Amino acid sequence: MSKRTRHLEEALSSIPETNRRIMEQRLTGMTLQEIGDINNVTRERVRQILEKVVSGIPLTNIIEARRMRYLFESYELDYVFFETVLGERKETYHFLSEKCSEGTSSKRKIYSFLQSEQRQRMLLSEGLYENLEGQAVTMTKSGMVEKYYALEGREMEHVSIHHRRYLAYIEEVLRDQEGALGTFRLSERAFEGVSDRIEGCIQSAGRKVRYLDIRPILEERDVIESLFVLDPGIYNARLIYDVHADYFWSLDIRTHHELHNILKDNLKIDAIQMRRMPEFGVMVTDKLEWLVGLIDEMGPIPLETFLLRVEEAYGLSISSTRSLIQMELSDYITAQNELAHEIPELTEGEEAFIRSVLVQDIYTAQELIEKHSVTVADFQHRYLNKRNLSVVGYDLRRGFVLRKGLGSGEAYFRRLLLSEDYFRWDRRSNVQNTQSFWKTLLDLQEDLDLFRIEEDVYMSISVLERAGVAKKTVADFRERVGAHFSGGRYYTMKTIREEVEHPILNLGFEDVFYERICRSDAEVRFIQTPSGHVFYQAGERRNQADFIGHGWHPYRCTPVVHRTDIRHPIREIGGHREGQCLGYVLYARDGTCVRKKVEFIR
């Protein structure tokens, strides 16, 4: 009997006995047994008769076929899969193959449609495992180790402890798969090597490691980058972490060591260069050269005073910096234990040169170094020091070269920002892309002396005062909004306009003007979205995932999203029905929370 004929007979076998006999007689006038008894009937004739029988049977008459039709037509399956995974008869598969077109999608994509027992059978029979996204994928060492960490390795422990727990974990998961167990029983050294390559495995001191879901952190990239707009220098990550500890903790970043490793391995911010734990650099690669530059700027200065200033400004350890200077820069230490750099006086030609270079009120030292170091030997140490700059009427202060009499960089920026009614930020300016400039800009906004009215454009308080709006009126609006929305409620400009009455709201400015006033309140925090701010008042700093988790509503802050059932994750959130998902991009349009799903968190 040919393979084709056998498949047809198996297809007929899926039909209930009584219905099958009636159909055979109706279509052929004889039973299949009678057909087989006639010696002169060829195999081809038998095949034709069987095809005629099968074609005459409506698919809807077979319960099993109706139930399996969608899966058969959608996915590339075989009769073995029908039997071993779906628990169906192979005859049903052959019947469907005669009546329907086979699907083309990979059988692995069927996994999400299966029931729990079917999933287990599929993983076992196909040699797969369920990854963190809930997909059936090929077993790999890295995938198995990552799943262990995600499920059971979220606390910081020594790698040897994680290794013992991992071995117990795979014994349970692969208890019926002895061959796979042998493959995935890793030595501690191999386990540690795999852990180092997993994106979510965060390293800490002393070979300690834990798992961290990195996706919410990546969604906060813009916010985190803004925290690292710093003056050129080498910094300790602790300095940034301690200032924003609440925010980093809300992202489950628990120490400055973890922050350092996330910056190095995951975020990789262009503006900073990662160094040995826990340091990073901003526009500086050579630490010794940078320290000499600071000595040129501050010296002569007592060594201990220098160390205290470096620690305060950059967070660097006093003991480590002292040891480095004593070992590598001992020539700069005088008999009085001071730091000083002996520099020859400028020649007439050198003085004329630096006068031709310095024509503006302010420069960053870095831009001068980058522009002239290629053509002028030892430009930085020869010219950018306190003594030689003083000769040509300039000071060297905290990375800025300023004309004498202008004071500090912050004082200069304050005068610049308030000198006219309106100020437009120059994105190409080196000095206007420094931490000192941005600090001054934010301070003026917090003091209600400067207001952002559109992108890159700021307005002085003098404009409002001439229009009869005093600073105390603006302060009253800020205080009234803060009092009205106290208690942890989320709110936007839409809810402010709906619930707060104040004459300043009738001035006709864009939302960004009022949002910046609200942001200047020390008690108010906010979550940045692409088209506006979501405000709240709380001791801790929250992120987008917290906002989703609380279930946004203008009148309440009630947790409604949970991380448990990932199979049926529908929840009602602020009038929007969405799947359970913390991976959203948020948009605040007219105060309404609109979310674009990025990916499920399993």
Residue pairs with C-beta under 8 A, 6 or more apart in sequence:
1 9
1 43
2 43
2 47
4 47
5 43
5 46
5 47
5 50
7 94
7 97
7 98
8 47
8 50
8 51
8 53
8 54
8 94
8 98
9 32
9 50
10 90
10 91
10 94
10 95
11 54
11 91
11 94
11 95
11 97
11 98
12 20
12 32
12 50
12 53
12 54
12 95
13 91
14 62
14 64
14 65
14 89
14 91
14 92
14 94
14 95
15 23
15 57
15 61
15 62
15 95
19 61
21 31
23 53
23 56
23 57
24 30
24 31
24 32
24 53
25 31
26 56
27 49
27 52
27 53
27 56
28 35
28 49
28 52
28 53
32 49
32 50
35 41
35 46
35 49
36 46
51 98
54 95
54 98
54 99
55 98
59 65
59 66
59 69
59 96
59 99
59 100
60 66
62 92
62 95
64 88
64 89
64 92
65 92
65 95
65 96
65 99
68 82
68 86
68 88
68 92
68 93
68 96
69 96
69 100
71 77
71 86
71 103
71 110
71 113
72 93
72 96
72 97
72 100
72 102
72 103
73 100
73 101
73 102
73 103
74 103
74 105
74 110
75 103
75 105
75 106
75 107
75 109
75 110
76 102
76 103
76 104
76 105
76 106
76 107
77 93
77 102
77 103
77 107
77 110
78 93
79 90
79 93
79 94
80 90
81 107
81 122
81 125
82 88
82 89
82 90
82 92
82 93
83 89
83 90
83 93
84 121
84 125
85 114
85 118
85 121
85 122
85 125
85 126
86 114
86 118
87 118
87 121
107 126
108 126
108 128
108 135
108 136
108 137
110 122
111 119
111 122
111 130
111 134
111 135
111 136
112 134
112 135
114 122
119 130
119 136
122 128
122 136
123 129
123 130
123 136
124 176
124 177
126 136
127 138
127 139
127 180
128 136
128 137
128 138
128 139
129 136
129 137
129 139
129 143
129 144
129 147
129 173
130 136
130 137
130 147
131 137
131 143
131 146
131 147
132 146
132 147
132 150
132 602
133 599
133 600
133 602
134 566
134 600
134 602
137 143
139 180
139 183
139 184
141 183
141 184
141 186
141 190
141 194
142 194
142 197
142 198
144 170
144 184
145 166
145 186
145 191
145 194
145 195
145 198
146 198
146 200
146 201
146 211
148 162
148 165
148 166
148 169
148 170
149 162
149 195
149 198
149 200
149 201
149 210
149 211
150 200
150 211
150 213
151 169
152 165
152 169
153 162
153 165
153 166
153 209
153 210
153 211
154 210
154 211
154 212
155 210
156 204
156 208
156 209
156 210
156 254
157 208
157 209
157 210
158 206
158 207
158 208
159 188
159 191
159 192
159 195
159 207
159 208
159 209
160 188
160 207
162 191
162 195
162 209
163 186
163 188
163 191
163 192
166 186
166 191
167 185
170 181
170 184
170 185
171 181
174 180
174 181
174 184
175 181
186 194
192 207
195 201
195 209
196 203
198 211
199 214
199 265
199 266
200 211
200 212
200 213
200 214
201 209
201 210
201 211
201 212
202 209
202 210
202 211
202 212
202 258
202 261
202 262
203 209
203 257
203 261
204 210
204 255
204 257
204 258
204 261
205 257
205 277
212 252
212 253
212 258
212 262
213 252
213 601
214 262
214 266
215 583
215 598
215 599
215 601
216 251
216 252
216 543
216 544
216 545
216 582
216 583
217 224
217 251
217 253
217 262
217 266
217 267
218 266
218 267
219 543
219 544
219 545
219 583
219 585
219 598
220 251
220 543
220 544
221 267
221 269
222 528
223 247
223 528
223 543
224 267
224 269
225 267
225 269
225 271
227 240
227 244
228 240
228 269
228 271
228 272
228 282
229 271
229 433
229 434
229 435
229 438
230 282
230 435
231 282
231 398
231 399
231 434
231 435
231 436
232 282
232 283
232 284
232 290
232 364
232 365
232 366
232 399
233 281
233 282
233 284
233 290
233 313
233 314
233 399
234 275
234 279
234 280
234 281
234 282
234 284
234 287
234 290
234 314
234 316
235 279
235 280
235 281
235 282
235 314
235 315
235 316
236 256
236 278
236 279
236 314
236 315
236 316
236 317
237 256
237 257
237 259
237 260
237 263
237 278
237 279
237 280
237 315
238 256
238 278
238 315
239 314
239 315
240 256
240 259
240 315
241 248
241 253
241 255
241 256
241 259
242 256
244 541
246 539
246 540
246 541
247 541
247 543
248 254
248 259
249 540
250 540
250 541
250 542
250 543
250 546
251 543
253 259
253 262
256 278
257 277
257 278
260 274
260 277
260 278
260 280
261 277
263 269
263 272
263 274
263 280
264 274
271 282
271 283
272 280
272 281
272 282
273 280
273 281
273 282
273 284
273 285
274 280
274 281
275 281
275 287
279 316
281 287
283 366
284 290
287 324
288 324
288 328
288 329
289 380
291 321
291 324
291 325
291 329
292 329
292 332
292 341
292 381
293 365
293 380
293 381
293 384
294 306
294 310
295 301
295 306
295 329
295 332
295 339
295 340
295 341
296 341
296 343
296 380
296 381
296 384
296 385
296 386
296 396
297 385
297 386
297 396
297 397
297 398
298 306
298 309
298 339
298 386
299 306
299 332
299 338
299 339
299 340
299 341
299 386
300 334
300 338
300 339
300 340
301 338
301 339
301 340
302 336
302 337
302 338
302 339
303 322
303 325
303 333
303 337
303 338
303 339
304 337
306 339
307 318
307 321
307 322
308 318
310 316
310 318
310 321
311 317
311 318
311 321
313 398
325 332
325 333
325 339
326 333
332 339
332 340
332 341
333 339
334 340
341 381
341 385
343 381
343 382
343 385
343 387
343 388
345 388
345 391
346 354
346 383
346 388
346 391
350 382
350 383
351 391
351 392
353 376
354 383
354 388
354 389
354 392
355 392
357 368
357 372
357 383
358 392
358 394
358 401
358 403
361 402
361 403
361 406
361 412
362 400
362 401
362 402
362 403
362 406
362 409
362 412
362 431
363 400
363 401
363 430
363 431
364 399
364 400
364 401
364 430
364 431
364 434
365 380
365 384
365 396
365 399
365 400
365 401
366 399
366 430
367 430
368 379
368 384
368 401
369 379
369 380
369 384
372 379
373 379
373 380
376 382
376 383
382 388
383 389
384 396
384 401
385 396
386 395
386 396
389 395
389 396
389 401
390 404
393 403
393 404
394 401
394 402
394 403
394 404
395 401
395 402
395 403
395 404
395 406
397 408
397 409
398 408
398 409
398 436
399 409
399 434
399 436
400 409
400 412
400 431
400 434
400 436
402 408
402 409
402 412
406 412
409 431
409 434
409 436
409 437
410 436
410 439
410 440
413 436
413 437
413 440
413 441
414 440
414 444
416 423
417 423
417 440
417 441
417 444
417 450
417 458
417 460
418 444
418 449
418 450
418 460
418 462
420 460
421 459
421 460
421 462
421 463
422 457
422 458
422 459
422 460
422 463
423 450
423 457
423 458
423 460
424 456
424 457
424 458
425 432
425 456
425 457
425 458
426 432
427 433
427 456
431 437
441 450
441 458
444 450
445 451
445 452
445 516
445 519
445 520
446 520
446 522
447 520
448 461
448 471
448 474
448 475
448 478
448 517
448 520
449 460
449 461
449 471
450 458
450 459
450 460
450 461
451 458
451 459
451 460
451 461
451 464
451 513
451 516
451 517
452 458
452 459
452 512
452 513
452 516
453 459
453 509
453 510
453 512
453 513
454 510
454 512
455 512
461 471
461 474
464 470
464 471
464 474
465 471
469 504
469 507
473 503
473 504
474 504
474 517
476 502
477 502
477 504
477 505
477 514
477 517
478 517
478 518
478 520
478 521
479 521
480 500
480 502
481 496
481 500
481 518
481 521
482 518
482 521
482 523
482 524
482 537
484 499
484 500
485 491
485 495
485 496
485 535
485 536
485 537
486 537
487 537
488 536
488 537
488 538
488 557
489 536
489 537
489 554
489 555
489 556
489 557
490 534
490 535
490 536
490 547
490 550
490 552
490 553
490 554
490 557
491 534
491 535
491 536
491 554
492 532
492 533
492 534
492 535
492 554
492 588
492 591
493 511
493 514
493 515
493 532
493 533
493 591
494 590
494 591
494 592
495 554
495 591
496 505
496 514
496 518
497 505
498 591
504 514
505 514
507 513
511 532
515 526
515 532
515 533
518 524
518 526
518 533
518 535
519 526
519 533
519 535
523 537
524 535
524 536
524 537
525 535
525 536
525 537
525 538
525 541
525 542
526 533
526 534
526 535
526 536
527 533
527 534
527 536
527 542
527 543
527 544
527 547
527 586
529 544
529 586
529 587
529 588
530 585
530 586
530 587
531 587
531 588
531 589
532 588
532 589
532 591
533 588
534 547
534 552
534 586
534 588
534 593
536 542
536 557
544 584
544 586
545 582
547 586
548 561
548 573
548 581
548 582
548 584
548 586
548 595
549 559
549 561
549 582
550 557
550 558
550 559
550 560
551 557
551 558
551 559
551 560
551 561
551 571
551 572
551 573
551 574
552 573
552 574
552 593
553 574
553 575
554 591
560 571
560 572
560 573
561 571
561 573
561 580
561 582
562 580
563 580
563 582
563 601
565 580
566 580
566 600
566 602
569 579
569 580
569 581
569 600
570 577
570 578
570 579
570 580
571 577
571 578
571 580
573 593
574 593
576 593
576 594
576 595
578 584
578 595
578 597
579 597
579 600
580 600
580 601
581 597
581 598
581 599
581 600
581 601
582 601
583 597
583 598
583 599
583 600
583 601
584 595
584 596
584 597
584 598
585 595
585 596
585 598
586 593
586 594
586 595
587 593
587 594
587 595
587 596
588 594
